[in-house]
Amino acid sequence: MKKQLLFIFLLMSSITHLVKAQEGALSEKLYRPQIHFTPAKGWMNDPNGLIFSNGIYHIFYQHNPYESVWGPMHWGHATSKDLIHWNQEPIAIYPDSIGTIFSGSAVVDKNNSSGLGKNGKGPLVAIYTQHNMEGEKAGKIDFQTQSISYSNDEGKTWTSYAHNPVIKNPGIKDFRDPKVLWYAPTKKWVLVLAAQNKLFFYTSTNLINWTKASEFGDGIGSHEGVWECPDLFPLSYQGKEYWVLIGNLNPGGPNKGSATQYFIGQFDGKNFKPNSTQIKWADYGPDEYAGVSFSNVNNRRIFMGWMSNWMYAGIVPTINWRSALTLPRTLGLEKVGKEMYLSSSFIYELNIAGKKTTPLSSLKNVQFPSRLHLSKIAAKDFSIQLSNTVGDILVIGYSAKNNEYYIDRTKAGVADFHKDFASYNTAPRISNSKTLSFDLVLDKASAELIADKGLSVMTAIFFSHSPYTSIKVISEDKQMANKIKYTTF
């Protein structure tokens, strides 16, 4: 009897492994993005330490290398020369006795203000939150602190600072995600981090000794969730400098769950003062979060976010890996009436990566990845519909009645893993122009829509039962399919 039970157990175990292997192979074929970064295996969430140094773009990211669910956080690492094609690198920063490695940022300490450089050259310095799991389990409040690591070989290897943490917890449960920048007028480093439902600013001359300078967030912005993953950077509009302050929020986004909110105003090295109290979102879709920008890119501000949502990120139907990052976007400013808004556009490297451009009307079957671009059409209803042979349909369009863009994934495919996934998601049309424009990038399991000079942005993931094969346009303009430029990669 024991032998029979053992045989049954082994048989069932083999069947389970076979099913998982088959599911894994299917998810690779159906859902692995082609021009979006994903980890080779395991879990990924927030992009961290985005930095450009000596011709190489580096992304680090929240990573569990052992399973495709959230777990003991490391900093994963990837590099690129063009922001499109990424090389998987060895894990950069591992958990230690202080804690696991949560989100943060990285800078080039070119003047070696930290004294951690070598042979007269400044290092790369990463600053991040360490999360002490034992402290959290014990019921303590101060289990999150800020630490630094440094690299003297262009990010290939990292050394933890011997006297971590560099910022101790003042008694706040959520105290994390430091973003650092150099503020030239005061010749100091500035750090902004999330402290529960607001942001704290610190200053330093050496990246090691930090002094608290101010707080921001009381009575302004959305407070429906915890503030996380801040960013701070200047942008110019018609020759005048403004400062953009990002404070990612979870939950409480415009289409439920996670989202990136921002403020525009002035910064004097210590205090941020917004020029508007209006709540604004960098991306209205359900699947852009923890968005932050690259350090050390002099002529443009490049932004990337995590392409998922905490409502369902850990249960989406990919097996070997979970999550992708958005395509990099160039940020700018646009003014509509008296309000200033953050704008987005796909990086110009995407234009170079495109292989063939034809009118959408000449297309027989949809291909992934692909890009659809249209400029200056009348602001009337239209929809772009993707479908397959098993009845899945994804619809992306504009409603003139509601003056909003939308991504409808209510019938887009697999959705039974979460009650809110099969959703109809909208973004207001902010532009007051009489004509509209859009730029849409489709990958195997994602859609990124940037409309009207980047004022209306939406990102959504989807999981079709089988590949989408058909694409069509529904519009009063019978020539619209001829006007849409369709580019493959």
N, C-alpha and C positions, 0 to 999 in steps of 0.2 A: 504493500500500500504506500509506504514511504517513497519507494522508487517511482511509483505511478504519479504521486503528487509532485515529486521533483521533476519528472519528465514534463508534466503539465505546466509547471511553473516556468521551466526553461523554454518550452514551446511558446507560451504566452509572452515571455520576455523577448524572444526572438521576433515574434510577430510585431510587438510594440516597437522595437528598434527598426524593423523593416518599414513600418508605416511612417515613423518619424523621418526616416531617411528619404522615403518617397515624397513626403510633404515638404521636406527641406529642399529637395531637388526641384519640385514644382514651384515653390516660392522663389527660388533663385531665378528660374526661368521667367516667371510672371512679374515679379516685383522688384528685383535688384535694379536700381537706377543705373543709367549709363553715363550721365554727365553730372550727377550729384555725388558728393562724397558719402560713402558708407564705410563702416569698419569691416574688415575682412570677416570677422566673426565677433560674437559677443554684443554687449549693450553699448549704446552711445546716447548721451543727451547733450547738455550745453556745449557749444563751442567755447573754448578757452584760449587765452594767450595768443590771439591772432596777431601776427607780426610779420613784417617784411624786413629782411636783412641780407645784404650782399646778393641781391638778385633772386632770392628765394622767399616765397611765401610759406609761412608755417601756420598750420592750425593744430592746436591741441584740443582735447575734448574730454568730457566726462565719460569714463570708460570702465566697464566691468569685463575684463578679458575672459572670465571663466564661464559666464552664462549670458543668455540674451535677455536678461531682466536686470533691473536696477540692483546693485549690490555694492561691494567694497570698491569705492571710486579710486581710479588711477587717472593720470593724464595720458591719454593716447596721443599719437603724434602722426602727422602727415605733412608732406612738403610738395610744392608745385612751383613751376616757373611761369605758368600762365593762368592760374586760378581755375583751370578747367580739368586738367589731367593731374591726378594726385598720386603720389608715391606713399605707400604705407611704410611707416618708420617704426622702430622698436618703441615700446612704452617709455615715456620720458620720465615721469615722476611716480614713485610707488608710495603707498601708505607706510607710515613708520610708527614709532611709539607714541607720537603726539596725536595721530589720527589719520583717517583716510583723506584723500586729496579732492576737495570740492572745487568749485569754480573760481576763476580769477583771471589775471591778465599777464602780459609780458611786455617789457620795454628793452630798448637798446640803451644801456648806460654808457654812452660813447665817451664821456669824460671821466669814467671810472669813479663817480661820486661815492659809490658804495665801498670802494677799496677792494672789491672782490675780483677785479680783473687780473690779467696775467701778462707779463712781458710788455707792459706799457699800453695794453689794449683793454678797453672797457668790455665787460661781459654782457650777455643777455641775462636779464633778471626776471624771474617769474614770481609773482606774488599771488597767493591763493589762500582759500579757507581750508583749515584742517578741522575735521569733524571727529570728535572723540566719541565713538559708539558706546564705550563702557560708561562714560560720563552721562550720556543721554539715558541709557538704560537704568542708571542709578538715580535718575530723577533730578540731576543737576541742571542748572540753567546755562552755565558758562561753558558749554561743550564745543563751541565754535570759536576758533582764534585764527589770526592771520599769520602766515609764514612765508618765507621766501626760499627759493633755490636759484642757483646761478649756473651759467654755462660759459665756458671759455673755448668751446669748439663749435660755435654756430649751432647750438641746440642739439648736437648729437648725444651728449651726456650732460647730466645735471647733478649738482652737489647741493644738498640741503644745508642751509646756513646753520652754523653750530649753535647759535643762541636763539633759535626759534622758540616761541612765536615772537614776531616783531610788534604785533598789536594784540594785547590781551582783551578778553571779553569783559565789558563793563557790567554784565549782568542782564544780557538780552538773549532770549532763546534763539531768535533768527538773526544772526550777525555774520554776514557772509558776502562773498562774490566781489572782492576788491578790483576796481579798474583804476590803473595808474596812468598819468600823463605828465609831461614836462610843461610847466607854465613859465615861459621865458621872462615875462615882465618882472616876476619876483624871484626868478632863478631858483625855483623850488619844484619838487615833485608834488603833485596833487593826487590824492587817492579818494575815490568815492566808493562807499560800500552800502549794501542794503542792511537796514536795521529794523526788521519786522515790517512796519508800515510807513517807513520814511527812509531817507538817505543821510548818511553822515559823511562829512568832508574832513580829510586830514591833510597835513602838509609835512614835508620832510626835505632835508638837504642831501640825504644820503641813502634813501630807500630802506633804512634800518630803523632810525629813530623818528617816530611819528607823533605829531601834535594835532589834537582835534581842533578844527577851525570853525565848523558850523553844522547846522542841520537843515534839511529841507523836506517838506511833504505835508506838514500839518495843514489840514483844511483845503488841500488842493489835489486835483487829480482823482483817479478812481482808487478807492480803498476797499474794494469788494474782496480782495485777496491779499496775500503776502507779496511785498515788493522784493524783487530779486534782480540779479545780473544788471547792474547799472552801467552806464557809459556816459562820457562827457567829452565833447569835442566842438571846435569852432567850424562854422561854415559861413561863406560870404554870399550876400545877395545885393546885387547892384552896387558893389564896392564897399558895402558896410558889413562889419563882422557881427555875427550872432553866435550864441552858444546853444548847443542842443544837449539836453539832459535826458537820457533814456532810463526808464525804470520799468523793467518787465514785471508783469503782474500775473499771479496764479492763485485762485481762479479769478473770474470777473471779466474775461475778454468779451468783445462785442458779439462773438458767436459762440459763447460759452468756453469755459476752461481757460487755457493759457493764452497770453497775448503780450505785445510790446507797446507800451504807451510811452509818450515823449512830451517834453516841454521845450519851448524855445524862449530864450531870454538873454541875459547878460551875466557874465561871471568875472569876478575881480581877483581871482586867486584864492579866495576864501569863501565867498558867498555867491549863490546862484539866485537871480531874481527873474522870474518868468514874466513875459510880456502879455500873457493871456491866461485866463482860468479855464478855458475850454479844454475838455478831455479829448485827446488826439491819439490815434493809433497808427503805428508805422505799417501795420499789415492787418487787414480786417478779416482775413481768412482764419479758419480754425487751426491751421497747422504751421504757424511760425511763432517761435518762442525763444527766449534767451538770446535775442539778437544783439550783437555787439559789433564793433568795428575794429579794423586792423590798426595797429600802431606802426609808426615809422614809414608810412606811405605819404610822401610829401605833397603830391599834386592832386590827390583825390581822397575821398573818404569812402572806404569799401566796407560793406556790411554783410554779415552772414548770420543766419539763425538756425535753430534746431527745427527740423521739419516734422513736428509731431505735436501732441497735446497730452498733458498729464492725465486727462480723463481716461485715455485708452492706450497710452504709449507702450505699456508693458504687455498688452494682450493682442496687438495687431498680428495678422496671420503671416508674419515672416518667422522663420524658424532658426536659421543659423546666425542671424544678426537682427538687430532692431534699431531702426531710425536712420535717417539721412539728414544732411544739412541742406539748406536752401542754396540755390545758385548765388554767387556773390553779386551784390548790387552796389552801384555807385549812388551815394546820397547827395542831395542838393536841397535848395529851398525854393519854394514858390509862394507867391502872395496872391490871395483871392479876397477881394474887398479889403478889409482892414486886418485880416488874419494871415499869419505866416504859417506855412505848413512844410513838413519834411516831404521831400520827393524822392522817388527811387527810379533807377533805370538799370537794365542789365549791363554788366561790364562790356566794354568794347571788345574784349577778348572773345566773347561769344560770337561776334560778327565774323571774326577770323576763323573760328572753329567750324562755322557752317560750311557744308559741302556743296549743296545744290539748292537753288531757290527757283520755285515755279509758282504760277498762280494756283490757288487751292482748287480751282475748277478742273485742273488737269490731273488731279490726283485720283488714283483708283483705290488705293488702300492707305489707311493711316499708318505712319511709321513712328517708332520711338527710338531716340528722342527726336522732337521736331519743334519748330517755332512758327507761330502765325503772327503776322504783323500787318496792321492796317492803320492808315493815317487819315484823319479829317473826313469823316462821313457824318451825315445828318444824325442827330441824337434821337434816333428812333429805335424801336424794339429790334433786337436781333438775338439769335442764339446759335451757338456752335455745338453740335451734338455728335458724340462718339458712341458707337454701339458695336456689339459683337453678335455672333450667331446664337448665343444662349439667352439673349434678351437683356443684358446689362446695357444701361445707357447713362452717360455722363453729360450734363448740359451746362454750358458756360455762356453767359449772355448779359444783356442789358435790358432793363425794364424802364421805358420812358414814363409810364404812369407813376411808378415809385421813385423814379430818378435814382436808380441804384444798379450796380453790377451784382451778379450772382453766380454762385457755383452750386449746382443742384446734384448731389450725390445720393439722393434718396433711393435710386434704383441702380446705383453704379457698380454693385457687385457684393462681395462678402461684407456683411455688416452686423452679423449676429453676435459679435464679441462684445458690443457695447450698445446700450439703448440710444445713445445720442449720436452715434456715428453716421447713420443714414440721415443726413441733415441737408437742409436748404440754407445756404450761407450767403449773406449779403454784405455789400460795401456801399456806402453812400457815394454818389457822384459829387465830388467837391468842386470841380471845375465849373465855371459859369460860361464857358465857351458854348457856342451854338453847335459846334461839331465835336465829335469824340474820336479818340484814337486808342488803340490797345496793342499790347505786345504780350503774347501768350506762349509759354514754353511748356511742353508736355513731355514727361518722361514716363517710364513704364508704370509708375504708381503715384504720379504727382502732377499737379497743374499749378503754375505760377502765372498770375494775371497782373500786369502792370498797365494801368489805363490813365489817359489824360495827363501826360507829362509826369507820370508817377505819383499823382495825387491819390488815386484809388488803387490799392494793392490788395491782392488776395492770394493766399497759398492754401491748397487743400491736397491731401493724399486720398487715394482710393485703392481698392483691391478687387479688380474684376475677376470673374470666375474663369474667364479665358481671355486671350488678348483682344483688345479692341481692333477691329479691322476696317470699320466704315466711319467716315466723317462727312457731315453735311452742314450747310448753313441755311438757316431759316430767317428771311428778312424781306421787308417790302422792296428793298433794292435788289432787283433780280440780277444785277451785275456784281453783287458783293463778293461772291466766290471768286470772280475774276480779279477783284481788287486786293484780296488778301494774299500777301506774299507768304508762301509756305517754304520753310527751309529745313532740310534734314542735316543731321550731324554724323 
